[in-house]
Amino acid sequence: MSFELRDTPYVFPQVTIPLFGPQYIRYPKQPGDKGIVIPADGFVEALLNNLRY
């Protein structure tokens, strides 16, 4: 992913970002498609505790 910034002195590096969506449905996305990026933070320990048997 590359960022198109306007009127800012910052330069963002090109990054790889996972896509969000259903596990078994693949949407027709192609390189060059426009989209949005939403920052998020997660707490992985809570997920791991639920997976323990």
Distance bins in CASP14 RR format, pairs under 12 A and 6 or more apart:
PFRMAT RR
TARGET T0000
AUTHOR 0000-0000-0000
RMODE 2
METHOD distances of the structure
MODEL  1
1 12 0 0 0 0 1 0 0 0 0 0 0
1 13 0 0 0 0 1 0 0 0 0 0 0
1 14 1 0 0 1 0 0 0 0 0 0 0
1 15 1 0 1 0 0 0 0 0 0 0 0
1 16 1 0 0 1 0 0 0 0 0 0 0
1 17 1 0 1 0 0 0 0 0 0 0 0
1 18 0 0 0 0 0 1 0 0 0 0 0
1 19 0 0 0 0 0 1 0 0 0 0 0
1 29 0 0 0 0 0 1 0 0 0 0 0
1 31 0 0 0 0 1 0 0 0 0 0 0
1 32 0 0 0 0 1 0 0 0 0 0 0
1 33 0 0 0 0 0 1 0 0 0 0 0
1 34 0 0 0 0 0 1 0 0 0 0 0
1 35 0 0 0 0 1 0 0 0 0 0 0
1 36 0 0 0 0 0 1 0 0 0 0 0
1 37 1 0 0 1 0 0 0 0 0 0 0
2 11 0 0 0 0 0 1 0 0 0 0 0
2 12 1 0 0 1 0 0 0 0 0 0 0
2 13 0 0 0 0 1 0 0 0 0 0 0
2 14 1 0 1 0 0 0 0 0 0 0 0
2 15 0 0 0 0 1 0 0 0 0 0 0
2 16 0 0 0 0 0 1 0 0 0 0 0
2 17 0 0 0 0 0 1 0 0 0 0 0
2 31 0 0 0 0 0 1 0 0 0 0 0
2 32 0 0 0 0 1 0 0 0 0 0 0
2 33 0 0 0 0 0 1 0 0 0 0 0
2 34 0 0 0 0 0 1 0 0 0 0 0
2 35 0 0 0 0 0 1 0 0 0 0 0
2 37 0 0 0 0 0 1 0 0 0 0 0
3 10 0 0 0 0 1 0 0 0 0 0 0
3 11 0 0 0 0 1 0 0 0 0 0 0
3 12 1 0 1 0 0 0 0 0 0 0 0
3 13 0 0 0 0 1 0 0 0 0 0 0
3 14 0 0 0 0 1 0 0 0 0 0 0
3 15 0 0 0 0 1 0 0 0 0 0 0
3 17 0 0 0 0 0 1 0 0 0 0 0
3 34 0 0 0 0 0 1 0 0 0 0 0
3 35 0 0 0 0 0 1 0 0 0 0 0
3 36 0 0 0 0 0 1 0 0 0 0 0
3 37 1 0 0 1 0 0 0 0 0 0 0
4 11 0 0 0 0 0 1 0 0 0 0 0
4 12 0 0 0 0 1 0 0 0 0 0 0
4 14 0 0 0 0 0 1 0 0 0 0 0
4 32 0 0 0 0 0 1 0 0 0 0 0
4 34 0 0 0 0 1 0 0 0 0 0 0
4 35 0 0 0 0 0 1 0 0 0 0 0
4 36 0 0 0 0 0 1 0 0 0 0 0
4 37 0 0 0 0 0 1 0 0 0 0 0
5 11 1 0 0 1 0 0 0 0 0 0 0
5 12 1 0 0 1 0 0 0 0 0 0 0
5 37 0 0 0 0 0 1 0 0 0 0 0
12 37 0 0 0 0 1 0 0 0 0 0 0
14 31 0 0 0 0 0 1 0 0 0 0 0
15 37 0 0 0 0 1 0 0 0 0 0 0
15 39 0 0 0 0 0 1 0 0 0 0 0
16 31 0 0 0 0 0 1 0 0 0 0 0
16 37 0 0 0 0 0 1 0 0 0 0 0
17 29 0 0 0 0 0 1 0 0 0 0 0
17 35 0 0 0 0 0 1 0 0 0 0 0
17 36 0 0 0 0 0 1 0 0 0 0 0
17 37 1 0 0 1 0 0 0 0 0 0 0
17 38 0 0 0 0 1 0 0 0 0 0 0
17 39 0 0 0 0 0 1 0 0 0 0 0
17 40 0 0 0 0 0 1 0 0 0 0 0
18 37 0 0 0 0 0 1 0 0 0 0 0
18 38 0 0 0 0 0 1 0 0 0 0 0
18 40 0 0 0 0 0 1 0 0 0 0 0
19 25 0 0 0 0 0 1 0 0 0 0 0
19 26 0 0 0 0 1 0 0 0 0 0 0
19 27 1 0 0 1 0 0 0 0 0 0 0
19 28 0 0 0 0 0 1 0 0 0 0 0
19 29 1 0 0 1 0 0 0 0 0 0 0
19 33 0 0 0 0 0 1 0 0 0 0 0
19 35 0 0 0 0 0 1 0 0 0 0 0
19 36 0 0 0 0 0 1 0 0 0 0 0
19 37 0 0 0 0 0 1 0 0 0 0 0
19 38 0 0 0 0 0 1 0 0 0 0 0
20 27 0 0 0 0 0 1 0 0 0 0 0
20 29 0 0 0 0 0 1 0 0 0 0 0
20 35 0 0 0 0 0 1 0 0 0 0 0
20 36 0 0 0 0 0 1 0 0 0 0 0
20 37 0 0 0 0 0 1 0 0 0 0 0
20 38 0 0 0 0 1 0 0 0 0 0 0
20 40 0 0 0 0 1 0 0 0 0 0 0
21 27 1 0 0 1 0 0 0 0 0 0 0
21 29 0 0 0 0 0 1 0 0 0 0 0
27 33 0 0 0 0 1 0 0 0 0 0 0
27 35 0 0 0 0 0 1 0 0 0 0 0
29 35 0 0 0 0 1 0 0 0 0 0 0
43 49 0 0 0 0 0 1 0 0 0 0 0
43 50 0 0 0 0 0 1 0 0 0 0 0
44 50 0 0 0 0 0 1 0 0 0 0 0
44 51 0 0 0 0 0 1 0 0 0 0 0
45 51 0 0 0 0 0 1 0 0 0 0 0
45 52 0 0 0 0 0 1 0 0 0 0 0
46 52 0 0 0 0 0 1 0 0 0 0 0
END
